């Protein structure tokens, strides 16, 4: 079974209509306190009341009016026995062929980059070399080196597809470059030996890793980034695929975004270094209430 998980505080968007129409996927939309009256034709909308009924303690630990409510969708996908889970944003419009011919769980040949740096930035390996992925340590941006390229075969657990239009970059990068991207599909698929950031807006995961994938609340816009570093430190492999959505980005206050990213600017470099020795070092950077939420989430997995 293949399940799409998203959150929203908007009316049904063009992207959601597309996702809801895919006959070989099941859509789960997680609501929030700000979500207007909501209905999808084929998928499932999960109201705040239903989430609290499902797990009130977890709901309280995560809090409201935040994208980390998406964790409830991950749990419901697990309950459904999902083999593949796609986490998406409601402003990412899928292109023809989205979600088809997935690479997760298969042996695939990739452009493989060997790096001696603590982290790898996949965006710099594309034709848009002037920008970088949200969550990549800023201190490493001028030191990125893509000379160690080869062709290798890997079996990925995660497929993080790219996005044309407005890419997933941090607020500093967006204020400086304001890019509208058209990524060259010929440079994909991309993988590396280094820990690399991936997001929760157009990403496919094997269902078996959901017990270790948690969007940490109370750390601003690092929720999915630190989750991505943690997964890879646990041994799961990621491949970056060609753009499969167009992001017509919802309105953002970039100064507010920058404030929400500051924890990452300050800690990302230390985190990737520390996780290279022990993935559980992530807990040294999380507030107690975020750790509590993760523990409550993992109660739903009998083999956690």
C-alpha positions, -999 to 999 in steps of 0.1 A, spaced: 0 0 0 12 35 -8 0 64 13 4 102 9 6 123 41 3 160 44 -10 188 67 -28 219 58 -43 252 72 -56 261 37 -87 253 17 -82 224 -7 -54 234 -31 -46 225 -66 -19 202 -54 -42 184 -30 -68 179 -58 -41 162 -79 -29 140 -50 -64 130 -42 -71 119 -77 -42 94 -78 -59 60 -78 -29 40 -67 -23 61 -36 -43 68 -5 -43 104 7 -43 114 44 -47 152 52 -40 162 88 -60 192 99 -50 219 124 -69 245 145 -66 270 116 -79 246 89 -112 257 73 -140 232 68 -124 206 46 -133 177 24 -115 155 -1 -132 132 -25 -112 101 -22 -88 105 6 -92 110 44 -92 143 63 -83 139 99 -98 167 121 -82 180 153 -108 162 173 -100 129 157 -63 134 163 -69 141 200 -91 110 202 -63 90 186 -36 101 211 -43 131 233 -9 129 251 10 131 218 -13 159 206 -6 179 236 32 172 234 33 184 197 11 214 201 -12 232 176 -7 254 146 25 236 135 34 214 106 46 187 130 9 176 133 20 156 102 33 130 126 -3 118 131 -4 111 94 27 90 96 12 70 124 -21 64 105 0 53 75 18 28 97 -16 16 110 -27 10 74 4 -11 67 19 13 42 48 0 23 57 34 9 48 68 25 50 101 6 52 132 27 42 163 7 32 199 11 -1 213 -1 17 239 -24 37 213 -44 18 205 -75 27 170 -88 38 166 -124 28 138 -147 45 106 -135 47 117 -99 51 87 -76 58 63 -104 89 42 -110 101 48 -75 137 40 -66 132 31 -29 141 -5 -21 156 -11 -55 192 -13 -68 198 18 -88 228 35 -104 234 70 -92 258 99 -95 276 93 -63 296 120 -46 324 112 -21 329 140 3 354 146 32 331 173 47 307 164 76 277 170 53 268 169 16 246 194 -2 226 178 -31 215 212 -45 251 222 -53 255 191 -75 228 204 -99 228 232 -124 217 256 -96 251 257 -79 247 292 -63 220 280 -38 220 253 -11 194 230 6 176 242 37 194 228 67 228 224 51 254 239 75 261 274 64 298 272 74 303 245 48 287 263 18 319 279 5 338 246 10 314 224 -11 334 202 -36 318 180 -62 350 167 -78 347 132 -62 320 120 -85 315 84 -97 288 60 -108 277 36 -81 248 13 -73 229 18 -41 196 6 -26 179 36 -11 153 37 17 144 73 10 138 91 -22 138 129 -19 125 143 -52 134 179 -61 110 207 -69 109 232 -98 97 267 -91 107 279 -56 132 253 -42 135 243 -6 163 266 5 168 285 38 156 321 43 191 335 40 196 319 6 161 329 -5 166 366 5 199 367 -14 190 348 -45 151 347 -48 155 318 -73 130 303 -96 145 270 -105 143 246 -134 166 217 -124 182 197 -151 169 162 -148 201 148 -164 221 153 -131 198 129 -112 197 106 -93 222 119 -67 236 102 -36 266 107 -13 286 91 15 279 122 36 249 131 58 226 152 36 195 172 44 161 162 29 127 177 36 92 165 42 76 182 12 82 158 -17 98 127 -2 91 90 -3 100 67 26 99 29 31 72 21 56 95 1 78 115 32 88 86 52 102 94 43 137 127 63 134 112 91 113 97 119 134 92 155 127 106 170 159 83 198 173 96 229 191 127 234 170 113 257 143 120 249 107 146 222 116 119 196 123 123 176 91 160 185 86 171 170 119 148 140 112 167 135 80 201 136 96 189 112 123 176 87 98 208 86 78 229 83 110 208 53 118 220 37 85 191 45 61 202 56 26 188 85 6 187 92 -31 177 125 -46 154 123 -76 146 147 -105 119 173 -99 85 158 -98 65 188 -85 62 225 -91 62 245 -59 39 275 -60 51 284 -25 25 295 1 31 331 14 60 333 39 75 360 60 112 354 53 124 372 85 101 349 105 114 319 86 150 330 94 142 332 131 127 297 129 158 285 112 183 301 136 186 270 158 199 252 127 223 279 117 238 276 151 238 238 155 237 220 122 274 217 118 278 203 153 249 179 148 262 163 116 296 158 133 281 143 164 256 121 146 285 106 126 297 89 158 263 81 174 228 89 160 214 91 196 235 123 200 205 141 184 189 141 218 216 164 231 202 191 209 165 186 214 144 203 241 128 179 267 93 184 253 105 174 218 121 142 233 89 135 252 68 138 220 92 114 201 88 89 230 50 91 228 51 87 190 73 56 192 48 39 216 28 31 185 55 8 171 57 -25 189 92 -31 176 106 4 185 
